[in-house]
Amino acid sequence: MFRVTTLDLDDTSKLPLKNNSKSIDYTKDFFGKPAYLTVSGQLGGETYACALGDVYTFGPTFRAENSQTTRHLAEFHMVEPEMAFADLTSAMDNAESMLKNVVSDVLE
């Protein structure tokens, strides 16, 4: 897993500390507490795409922008296609096919 932080880890003298102790004060960081993320699902999808062709993953996604508006999410779930050796045309064809399939299933 990777630690997600906006703190400057290259210059430890600038890290905010809790009550002058050696513990980092994460309330000054992006999420306000220690946060981690992993890309294991996406890496698995890329491997499967090489063997199977088009595959889809569904899971949490992280956006690394700090916005406190009600219409902006830092973490959300999305469907992500993985396609081995795809160009723009085949990616658009794949997206069109997926949308047609979803709309067809919803209308049934």
Salt bridges, closest charged atoms under 4 A:
ASP11 OD2 - LYS14 NZ 3.86
GLU65 OE1 - HIS72 NE2 3.75
GLU96 OE2 - LYS100 NZ 3.10
